[in-house]
């Protein structure tokens, strides 16, 4: 004769067998989570490298523009100074009729 505890244990084992998937869903969720996290970390890493590259390009552009502008300014100053120096070397100007 079966006792009450034995019958409860058999009923519990029988009812659990139909709902058991042996962890397959858990493995799928873990794989999907790992895939999502790896893609997210990759995208964040790519963004960080892209941002640092953009900053480096922008800084180089600013320094290049500063160099070009100072060279242009120096060229303008030199040409005017050279012209005035030439006039001064001619000596005093005399009026000719």
Secondary structure in CASP SS format (residue, H / E / C, confidence):
PFRMAT SS
TARGET T0000
AUTHOR 0000-0000-0000
METHOD secondary structure of the structure
MODEL  1
X C 1.00
X C 1.00
X C 1.00
X H 1.00
X H 1.00
X H 1.00
X H 1.00
X H 1.00
X H 1.00
X H 1.00
X H 1.00
X H 1.00
X H 1.00
X H 1.00
X H 1.00
X H 1.00
X H 1.00
X H 1.00
X H 1.00
X C 1.00
X C 1.00
X C 1.00
X C 1.00
X H 1.00
X H 1.00
X H 1.00
X H 1.00
X H 1.00
X H 1.00
X H 1.00
X H 1.00
X H 1.00
X H 1.00
X H 1.00
X H 1.00
X H 1.00
X H 1.00
X H 1.00
X H 1.00
X H 1.00
X H 1.00
X H 1.00
X H 1.00
X H 1.00
X H 1.00
X H 1.00
X H 1.00
X H 1.00
X H 1.00
X H 1.00
X H 1.00
X H 1.00
X H 1.00
X H 1.00
X H 1.00
X H 1.00
X H 1.00
X H 1.00
X H 1.00
X H 1.00
X H 1.00
X H 1.00
X H 1.00
X H 1.00
X H 1.00
X H 1.00
X H 1.00
X H 1.00
X H 1.00
X H 1.00
X H 1.00
X H 1.00
X H 1.00
X H 1.00
X H 1.00
X H 1.00
X H 1.00
X H 1.00
X H 1.00
X H 1.00
X H 1.00
X H 1.00
X H 1.00
X H 1.00
X H 1.00
X H 1.00
X H 1.00
X H 1.00
X H 1.00
X C 1.00
X C 1.00
X C 1.00
X C 1.00
X C 1.00
X C 1.00
X C 1.00
X C 1.00
END
